[in-house]
Amino acid sequence: MSPLTPTLTRIVNFFYEIGGARRRPRNWEQAIGAPMANVAEHTYRVQMLAIYLALQEGADPKEAAFVALWHDGEEIRTGDLTPFQRVYGQMDGEKAFADSVAGTPLETLGNAAFKAYKLRETKAAQCVKDADILDTVFELTELKASGNQYPTHLGVIEVISMKREKYYTQAAKALHDAVTASGAPSPWDWFLHGDSTFKRGTYGQ
């Protein structure tokens, strides 16, 4: 059995910590009480969206995916404050993230990706921020389509419209418009209309 060195102990603790992303609610769930994606789930679609946007914008999709992986990394320690909580104080997200990766082989790469996201000076990082917004647009649309009344009561449709002005890229605006257009696909069309054993009449055979 390999000896448990201080370095390995630190690395094991780090991987347990990032597993906490699966248990960290984002501010939407805290604010409206509806079941929303946690930090880990949010990050997955943000990565995919960032890759797509990078391809459309001529940016490096691998860089976009890597930056997206780390973009909310501080929230494992700080949580995701709601707009109401932010009035009363700010978390030191940069310190939280730096402390999280400190002493691990991922420290240099992680800090560089996190800084790139916060500065948004590269096209790839801008794609990640646009992906971060788009994921919320997708999720709120899913919530509304499920019949949940929170989006209507909270004026979320207006919020979604306002988000369009925050995008850096034209590709993000185009995708936003595709999601919100009249006659846009429902969140379940991919399942209902895709090839399946139901459609083929072979289900259960």
C-alpha atoms as an extended CHARMM CRD file, in Angstrom:
* protein
*
       205  EXT
         1         1  MET       CA              0.0000000000        0.0000000000        0.0000000000  PROA      1               0.0000000000
         2         2  SER       CA              1.3100000000        3.4570000000       -0.9260000000  PROA      2               0.0000000000
         3         3  PRO       CA              2.1830000000        5.6930000000        2.0290000000  PROA      3               0.0000000000
         4         4  LEU       CA             -0.3020000000        8.4820000000        2.7210000000  PROA      4               0.0000000000
         5         5  THR       CA              1.8850000000       11.5150000000        2.1980000000  PROA      5               0.0000000000
         6         6  PRO       CA              0.8040000000       15.0870000000        3.0450000000  PROA      6               0.0000000000
         7         7  THR       CA              0.5810000000       15.7930000000       -0.6870000000  PROA      7               0.0000000000
         8         8  LEU       CA             -1.7430000000       12.8600000000       -1.3270000000  PROA      8               0.0000000000
         9         9  THR       CA             -3.8250000000       13.7900000000        1.7070000000  PROA      9               0.0000000000
        10        10  ARG       CA             -4.2710000000       17.3000000000        0.2870000000  PROA      10              0.0000000000
        11        11  ILE       CA             -5.2590000000       15.9390000000       -3.1310000000  PROA      11              0.0000000000
        12        12  VAL       CA             -7.7860000000       13.4970000000       -1.6480000000  PROA      12              0.0000000000
        13        13  ASN       CA             -9.3420000000       16.3200000000        0.3530000000  PROA      13              0.0000000000
        14        14  PHE       CA             -9.5410000000       18.4690000000       -2.8010000000  PROA      14              0.0000000000
        15        15  PHE       CA            -11.4630000000       15.8430000000       -4.7430000000  PROA      15              0.0000000000
        16        16  TYR       CA            -13.8700000000       15.3430000000       -1.8610000000  PROA      16              0.0000000000
        17        17  GLU       CA            -14.3470000000       19.1060000000       -1.7810000000  PROA      17              0.0000000000
        18        18  ILE       CA            -15.1790000000       19.5100000000       -5.4560000000  PROA      18              0.0000000000
        19        19  GLY       CA            -17.7070000000       16.6980000000       -5.0550000000  PROA      19              0.0000000000
        20        20  GLY       CA            -19.5510000000       19.2330000000       -2.9500000000  PROA      20              0.0000000000
        21        21  ALA       CA            -20.5700000000       21.0050000000       -6.1650000000  PROA      21              0.0000000000
        22        22  ARG       CA            -23.3090000000       18.3770000000       -6.4320000000  PROA      22              0.0000000000
        23        23  ARG       CA            -24.7690000000       19.6610000000       -3.1560000000  PROA      23              0.0000000000
        24        24  ARG       CA            -24.4530000000       23.4130000000       -3.7230000000  PROA      24              0.0000000000
        25        25  PRO       CA            -27.6950000000       25.0980000000       -4.8100000000  PROA      25              0.0000000000
        26        26  ARG       CA            -27.4390000000       28.1300000000       -7.0690000000  PROA      26              0.0000000000
        27        27  ASN       CA            -29.1260000000       31.3870000000       -6.1680000000  PROA      27              0.0000000000
        28        28  TRP       CA            -32.1760000000       30.6990000000       -8.3590000000  PROA      28              0.0000000000
        29        29  GLU       CA            -33.2020000000       27.7270000000       -6.2250000000  PROA      29              0.0000000000
        30        30  GLN       CA            -32.6380000000       29.6750000000       -3.0160000000  PROA      30              0.0000000000
        31        31  ALA       CA            -34.6620000000       32.6300000000       -4.2850000000  PROA      31              0.0000000000
        32        32  ILE       CA            -37.7000000000       30.9380000000       -5.7970000000  PROA      32              0.0000000000
        33        33  GLY       CA            -37.7840000000       27.5570000000       -4.1170000000  PROA      33              0.0000000000
        34        34  ALA       CA            -38.0690000000       25.6470000000       -7.3770000000  PROA      34              0.0000000000
        35        35  PRO       CA            -35.8890000000       22.6400000000       -8.1870000000  PROA      35              0.0000000000
        36        36  MET       CA            -32.9930000000       23.9920000000      -10.2320000000  PROA      36              0.0000000000
        37        37  ALA       CA            -29.6220000000       22.6300000000      -11.3110000000  PROA      37              0.0000000000
        38        38  ASN       CA            -26.9360000000       22.5810000000       -8.6610000000  PROA      38              0.0000000000
        39        39  VAL       CA            -23.4490000000       23.9600000000       -9.3170000000  PROA      39              0.0000000000
        40        40  ALA       CA            -22.1520000000       20.7070000000      -10.8240000000  PROA      40              0.0000000000
        41        41  GLU       CA            -25.1680000000       20.2400000000      -13.0900000000  PROA      41              0.0000000000
        42        42  HSD       CA            -25.0480000000       23.8590000000      -14.2050000000  PROA      42              0.0000000000
        43        43  THR       CA            -21.3570000000       23.5410000000      -15.0320000000  PROA      43              0.0000000000
        44        44  TYR       CA            -21.9390000000       20.5710000000      -17.3480000000  PROA      44              0.0000000000
        45        45  ARG       CA            -24.2740000000       22.3690000000      -19.7300000000  PROA      45              0.0000000000
        46        46  VAL       CA            -22.2010000000       25.5410000000      -19.5150000000  PROA      46              0.0000000000
        47        47  GLN       CA            -19.2390000000       23.5250000000      -20.7800000000  PROA      47              0.0000000000
        48        48  MET       CA            -21.2040000000       22.1790000000      -23.7230000000  PROA      48              0.0000000000
        49        49  LEU       CA            -22.6150000000       25.5970000000      -24.5610000000  PROA      49              0.0000000000
        50        50  ALA       CA            -19.1580000000       27.1770000000      -24.3020000000  PROA      50              0.0000000000
        51        51  ILE       CA            -17.7270000000       24.6300000000      -26.7340000000  PROA      51              0.0000000000
        52        52  TYR       CA            -20.5320000000       25.3140000000      -29.2050000000  PROA      52              0.0000000000
        53        53  LEU       CA            -20.1610000000       29.0920000000      -28.9390000000  PROA      53              0.0000000000
        54        54  ALA       CA            -16.3880000000       28.8850000000      -29.3060000000  PROA      54              0.0000000000
        55        55  LEU       CA            -16.7590000000       26.8880000000      -32.5080000000  PROA      55              0.0000000000
        56        56  GLN       CA            -19.2060000000       29.4340000000      -33.8750000000  PROA      56              0.0000000000
        57        57  GLU       CA            -17.0230000000       32.3720000000      -32.8940000000  PROA      57              0.0000000000
        58        58  GLY       CA            -13.6680000000       31.0260000000      -34.0630000000  PROA      58              0.0000000000
        59        59  ALA       CA            -12.3450000000       30.6490000000      -30.5140000000  PROA      59              0.0000000000
        60        60  ASP       CA            -10.5320000000       27.6310000000      -29.0690000000  PROA      60              0.0000000000
        61        61  PRO       CA            -13.2340000000       25.1670000000      -27.9260000000  PROA      61              0.0000000000
        62        62  LYS       CA            -10.7860000000       23.3070000000      -25.6790000000  PROA      62              0.0000000000
        63        63  GLU       CA             -9.8730000000       26.5340000000      -23.8960000000  PROA      63              0.0000000000
        64        64  ALA       CA            -13.5430000000       27.4120000000      -23.5390000000  PROA      64              0.0000000000
        65        65  ALA       CA            -14.3400000000       23.9900000000      -22.0820000000  PROA      65              0.0000000000
        66        66  PHE       CA            -11.4710000000       24.2250000000      -19.6080000000  PROA      66              0.0000000000
        67        67  VAL       CA            -12.3870000000       27.7130000000      -18.4330000000  PROA      67              0.0000000000
        68        68  ALA       CA            -16.0360000000       26.6440000000      -18.1300000000  PROA      68              0.0000000000
        69        69  LEU       CA            -15.0400000000       23.7710000000      -15.8680000000  PROA      69              0.0000000000
        70        70  TRP       CA            -13.6650000000       26.2310000000      -13.3020000000  PROA      70              0.0000000000
        71        71  HSD       CA            -15.9610000000       29.2180000000      -13.7910000000  PROA      71              0.0000000000
        72        72  ASP       CA            -18.0540000000       28.7240000000      -10.6290000000  PROA      72              0.0000000000
        73        73  GLY       CA            -15.3860000000       26.9360000000       -8.6330000000  PROA      73              0.0000000000
        74        74  GLU       CA            -15.4980000000       29.3980000000       -5.7440000000  PROA      74              0.0000000000
        75        75  GLU       CA            -19.1540000000       28.5810000000       -5.0530000000  PROA      75              0.0000000000
        76        76  ILE       CA            -18.2540000000       25.2720000000       -3.4250000000  PROA      76              0.0000000000
        77        77  ARG       CA            -16.8800000000       27.3280000000       -0.5210000000  PROA      77              0.0000000000
        78        78  THR       CA            -18.9010000000       30.5280000000       -0.7460000000  PROA      78              0.0000000000
        79        79  GLY       CA            -22.2370000000       29.3420000000       -2.0910000000  PROA      79              0.0000000000
        80        80  ASP       CA            -24.0490000000       31.3490000000       -4.7610000000  PROA      80              0.0000000000
        81        81  LEU       CA            -25.4700000000       34.5060000000       -3.2310000000  PROA      81              0.0000000000
        82        82  THR       CA            -28.8830000000       35.7200000000       -4.3250000000  PROA      82              0.0000000000
        83        83  PRO       CA            -29.2960000000       39.3310000000       -5.5040000000  PROA      83              0.0000000000
        84        84  PHE       CA            -30.8830000000       40.1300000000       -2.1200000000  PROA      84              0.0000000000
        85        85  GLN       CA            -27.9760000000       38.6500000000       -0.1650000000  PROA      85              0.0000000000
        86        86  ARG       CA            -25.4480000000       40.6040000000       -2.2180000000  PROA      86              0.0000000000
        87        87  VAL       CA            -26.8750000000       43.8730000000       -0.8900000000  PROA      87              0.0000000000
        88        88  TYR       CA            -25.5780000000       43.0010000000        2.5670000000  PROA      88              0.0000000000
        89        89  GLY       CA            -22.1420000000       41.6840000000        1.7700000000  PROA      89              0.0000000000
        90        90  GLN       CA            -19.8080000000       40.1860000000       -0.7870000000  PROA      90              0.0000000000
        91        91  MET       CA            -17.9700000000       36.8910000000       -0.6370000000  PROA      91              0.0000000000
        92        92  ASP       CA            -14.2750000000       36.8830000000       -1.5060000000  PROA      92              0.0000000000
        93        93  GLY       CA            -14.6250000000       34.4850000000       -4.4040000000  PROA      93              0.0000000000
        94        94  GLU       CA            -11.0460000000       34.8650000000       -5.5990000000  PROA      94              0.0000000000
        95        95  LYS       CA             -9.6160000000       33.9330000000       -2.2040000000  PROA      95              0.0000000000
        96        96  ALA       CA            -12.0850000000       31.0660000000       -1.8460000000  PROA      96              0.0000000000
        97        97  PHE       CA            -11.0560000000       29.6350000000       -5.2050000000  PROA      97              0.0000000000
        98        98  ALA       CA             -7.3350000000       30.1450000000       -4.6030000000  PROA      98              0.0000000000
        99        99  ASP       CA             -7.5650000000       28.4430000000       -1.2180000000  PROA      99              0.0000000000
       100       100  SER       CA             -9.5370000000       25.5920000000       -2.7470000000  PROA      100             0.0000000000
       101       101  VAL       CA             -6.8230000000       24.6560000000       -5.2500000000  PROA      101             0.0000000000
       102       102  ALA       CA             -3.8180000000       25.6790000000       -3.1320000000  PROA      102             0.0000000000
       103       103  GLY       CA             -1.2590000000       22.9410000000       -2.6310000000  PROA      103             0.0000000000
       104       104  THR       CA             -2.5840000000       20.7390000000       -5.4290000000  PROA      104             0.0000000000
       105       105  PRO       CA             -1.0160000000       20.0360000000       -8.8470000000  PROA      105             0.0000000000
       106       106  LEU       CA             -4.0600000000       21.8300000000      -10.3260000000  PROA      106             0.0000000000
       107       107  GLU       CA             -3.2820000000       25.1320000000       -8.6010000000  PROA      107             0.0000000000
       108       108  THR       CA             -1.5540000000       26.9470000000      -11.4670000000  PROA      108             0.0000000000
       109       109  LEU       CA             -3.9120000000       25.7670000000      -14.1990000000  PROA      109             0.0000000000
       110       110  GLY       CA             -6.9950000000       26.3260000000      -12.0820000000  PROA      110             0.0000000000
       111       111  ASN       CA             -6.0690000000       29.8470000000      -11.0200000000  PROA      111             0.0000000000
       112       112  ALA       CA             -5.2550000000       30.7960000000      -14.6100000000  PROA      112             0.0000000000
       113       113  ALA       CA             -8.6170000000       29.5170000000      -15.8750000000  PROA      113             0.0000000000
       114       114  PHE       CA            -10.5280000000       31.1990000000      -13.0670000000  PROA      114             0.0000000000
       115       115  LYS       CA             -8.7540000000       34.5090000000      -13.6870000000  PROA      115             0.0000000000
       116       116  ALA       CA             -9.4140000000       34.2510000000      -17.4350000000  PROA      116             0.0000000000
       117       117  TYR       CA            -13.1140000000       33.8270000000      -16.7640000000  PROA      117             0.0000000000
       118       118  LYS       CA            -13.2870000000       36.7900000000      -14.4170000000  PROA      118             0.0000000000
       119       119  LEU       CA            -11.3480000000       39.1020000000      -16.7600000000  PROA      119             0.0000000000
       120       120  ARG       CA            -13.1400000000       37.9330000000      -19.9290000000  PROA      120             0.0000000000
       121       121  GLU       CA            -10.4180000000       39.3440000000      -22.1430000000  PROA      121             0.0000000000
       122       122  THR       CA            -10.2390000000       36.3190000000      -24.4470000000  PROA      122             0.0000000000
       123       123  LYS       CA            -12.9310000000       35.2280000000      -26.8690000000  PROA      123             0.0000000000
       124       124  ALA       CA            -13.0140000000       31.7990000000      -25.2120000000  PROA      124             0.0000000000
       125       125  ALA       CA            -13.6890000000       33.3160000000      -21.7770000000  PROA      125             0.0000000000
       126       126  GLN       CA            -16.4000000000       35.5120000000      -23.2720000000  PROA      126             0.0000000000
       127       127  CYS       CA            -17.9970000000       32.4060000000      -24.7340000000  PROA      127             0.0000000000
       128       128  VAL       CA            -18.0140000000       30.8810000000      -21.2510000000  PROA      128             0.0000000000
       129       129  LYS       CA            -19.7780000000       33.8940000000      -19.7530000000  PROA      129             0.0000000000
       130       130  ASP       CA            -22.3350000000       33.7990000000      -22.5470000000  PROA      130             0.0000000000
       131       131  ALA       CA            -22.7850000000       30.0700000000      -21.9020000000  PROA      131             0.0000000000
       132       132  ASP       CA            -23.3130000000       30.8010000000      -18.2120000000  PROA      132             0.0000000000
       133       133  ILE       CA            -26.1780000000       33.1570000000      -19.0790000000  PROA      133             0.0000000000
       134       134  LEU       CA            -27.6100000000       30.8500000000      -21.7300000000  PROA      134             0.0000000000
       135       135  ASP       CA            -27.7990000000       27.9170000000      -19.3340000000  PROA      135             0.0000000000
       136       136  THR       CA            -30.0380000000       29.9910000000      -17.0940000000  PROA      136             0.0000000000
       137       137  VAL       CA            -32.2180000000       30.9270000000      -20.0720000000  PROA      137             0.0000000000
       138       138  PHE       CA            -32.5660000000       27.2530000000      -20.9810000000  PROA      138             0.0000000000
       139       139  GLU       CA            -33.3440000000       26.2700000000      -17.4020000000  PROA      139             0.0000000000
       140       140  LEU       CA            -35.9270000000       28.9840000000      -16.7760000000  PROA      140             0.0000000000
       141       141  THR       CA            -37.5820000000       28.0530000000      -20.0690000000  PROA      141             0.0000000000
       142       142  GLU       CA            -37.6750000000       24.4250000000      -18.9290000000  PROA      142             0.0000000000
       143       143  LEU       CA            -39.1680000000       25.4910000000      -15.6120000000  PROA      143             0.0000000000
       144       144  LYS       CA            -41.8850000000       27.5550000000      -17.2680000000  PROA      144             0.0000000000
       145       145  ALA       CA            -42.7000000000       24.7780000000      -19.7520000000  PROA      145             0.0000000000
       146       146  SER       CA            -43.1730000000       22.3580000000      -16.8610000000  PROA      146             0.0000000000
       147       147  GLY       CA            -46.0520000000       24.5140000000      -15.6160000000  PROA      147             0.0000000000
       148       148  ASN       CA            -44.2010000000       26.1000000000      -12.7020000000  PROA      148             0.0000000000
       149       149  GLN       CA            -45.7280000000       29.4840000000      -11.8490000000  PROA      149             0.0000000000
       150       150  TYR       CA            -42.6100000000       31.0790000000      -10.3900000000  PROA      150             0.0000000000
       151       151  PRO       CA            -41.2740000000       32.3310000000      -13.7410000000  PROA      151             0.0000000000
       152       152  THR       CA            -44.5110000000       34.1710000000      -14.4640000000  PROA      152             0.0000000000
       153       153  HSD       CA            -44.9010000000       35.6720000000      -10.9930000000  PROA      153             0.0000000000
       154       154  LEU       CA            -41.2990000000       36.8230000000      -10.8180000000  PROA      154             0.0000000000
       155       155  GLY       CA            -41.2590000000       38.3980000000      -14.2550000000  PROA      155             0.0000000000
       156       156  VAL       CA            -38.6570000000       35.8940000000      -15.3860000000  PROA      156             0.0000000000
       157       157  ILE       CA            -39.7070000000       36.2740000000      -18.9940000000  PROA      157             0.0000000000
       158       158  GLU       CA            -38.6930000000       39.9280000000      -18.7640000000  PROA      158             0.0000000000
       159       159  VAL       CA            -35.4670000000       38.8670000000      -17.0710000000  PROA      159             0.0000000000
       160       160  ILE       CA            -34.7230000000       36.4730000000      -19.9330000000  PROA      160             0.0000000000
       161       161  SER       CA            -35.3120000000       39.2780000000      -22.4180000000  PROA      161             0.0000000000
       162       162  MET       CA            -32.9320000000       41.5580000000      -20.5160000000  PROA      162             0.0000000000
       163       163  LYS       CA            -30.2260000000       38.9130000000      -20.5220000000  PROA      163             0.0000000000
       164       164  ARG       CA            -29.9390000000       39.1620000000      -24.3090000000  PROA      164             0.0000000000
       165       165  GLU       CA            -28.2060000000       42.5160000000      -23.9580000000  PROA      165             0.0000000000
       166       166  LYS       CA            -25.4980000000       40.9970000000      -21.7710000000  PROA      166             0.0000000000
       167       167  TYR       CA            -24.0110000000       38.6400000000      -24.3610000000  PROA      167             0.0000000000
       168       168  TYR       CA            -20.5530000000       39.1900000000      -25.7930000000  PROA      168             0.0000000000
       169       169  THR       CA            -21.0480000000       37.0680000000      -28.8870000000  PROA      169             0.0000000000
       170       170  GLN       CA            -23.4100000000       37.0300000000      -31.8130000000  PROA      170             0.0000000000
       171       171  ALA       CA            -23.6170000000       33.2510000000      -31.5950000000  PROA      171             0.0000000000
       172       172  ALA       CA            -25.0560000000       33.5290000000      -28.0860000000  PROA      172             0.0000000000
       173       173  LYS       CA            -27.6490000000       36.0610000000      -29.2110000000  PROA      173             0.0000000000
       174       174  ALA       CA            -28.6650000000       33.8030000000      -32.0860000000  PROA      174             0.0000000000
       175       175  LEU       CA            -29.0720000000       30.8110000000      -29.7680000000  PROA      175             0.0000000000
       176       176  HSD       CA            -30.9800000000       32.9210000000      -27.2440000000  PROA      176             0.0000000000
       177       177  ASP       CA            -33.3740000000       33.9900000000      -29.9880000000  PROA      177             0.0000000000
       178       178  ALA       CA            -33.8130000000       30.3780000000      -31.0930000000  PROA      178             0.0000000000
       179       179  VAL       CA            -34.7790000000       29.3440000000      -27.5560000000  PROA      179             0.0000000000
       180       180  THR       CA            -37.2130000000       32.2130000000      -27.0020000000  PROA      180             0.0000000000
       181       181  ALA       CA            -38.7560000000       32.4950000000      -30.4810000000  PROA      181             0.0000000000
       182       182  SER       CA            -42.4240000000       31.7850000000      -31.0800000000  PROA      182             0.0000000000
       183       183  GLY       CA            -42.7120000000       28.1420000000      -32.0950000000  PROA      183             0.0000000000
       184       184  ALA       CA            -39.3150000000       27.2670000000      -30.6070000000  PROA      184             0.0000000000
       185       185  PRO       CA            -38.7300000000       23.6190000000      -29.6730000000  PROA      185             0.0000000000
       186       186  SER       CA            -40.1210000000       22.5890000000      -26.3050000000  PROA      186             0.0000000000
       187       187  PRO       CA            -37.7170000000       21.1510000000      -23.7200000000  PROA      187             0.0000000000
       188       188  TRP       CA            -39.0600000000       17.6800000000      -24.5400000000  PROA      188             0.0000000000
       189       189  ASP       CA            -39.0590000000       17.7510000000      -28.3380000000  PROA      189             0.0000000000
       190       190  TRP       CA            -35.6920000000       16.0260000000      -28.4790000000  PROA      190             0.0000000000
       191       191  PHE       CA            -37.2680000000       13.0630000000      -26.6940000000  PROA      191             0.0000000000
       192       192  LEU       CA            -40.7310000000       13.1040000000      -28.2380000000  PROA      192             0.0000000000
       193       193  HSD       CA            -39.6300000000       13.4540000000      -31.8540000000  PROA      193             0.0000000000
       194       194  GLY       CA            -36.2700000000       11.6920000000      -31.8410000000  PROA      194             0.0000000000
       195       195  ASP       CA            -35.7740000000        8.1330000000      -33.0230000000  PROA      195             0.0000000000
       196       196  SER       CA            -36.9300000000        5.7060000000      -30.3540000000  PROA      196             0.0000000000
       197       197  THR       CA            -38.4370000000        2.2730000000      -29.8810000000  PROA      197             0.0000000000
       198       198  PHE       CA            -41.7270000000        4.0510000000      -29.1320000000  PROA      198             0.0000000000
       199       199  LYS       CA            -41.8140000000        5.6000000000      -32.5890000000  PROA      199             0.0000000000
       200       200  ARG       CA            -40.6480000000        2.4010000000      -34.2360000000  PROA      200             0.0000000000
       201       201  GLY       CA            -43.3240000000        0.3880000000      -32.4660000000  PROA      201             0.0000000000
       202       202  THR       CA            -40.7740000000       -1.9890000000      -31.0290000000  PROA      202             0.0000000000
       203       203  TYR       CA            -40.9010000000       -0.9030000000      -27.3880000000  PROA      203             0.0000000000
       204       204  GLY       CA            -40.9680000000       -3.9310000000      -25.1020000000  PROA      204             0.0000000000
       205       205  GLN       CA            -40.1110000000       -6.4000000000      -27.8670000000  PROA      205             0.0000000000
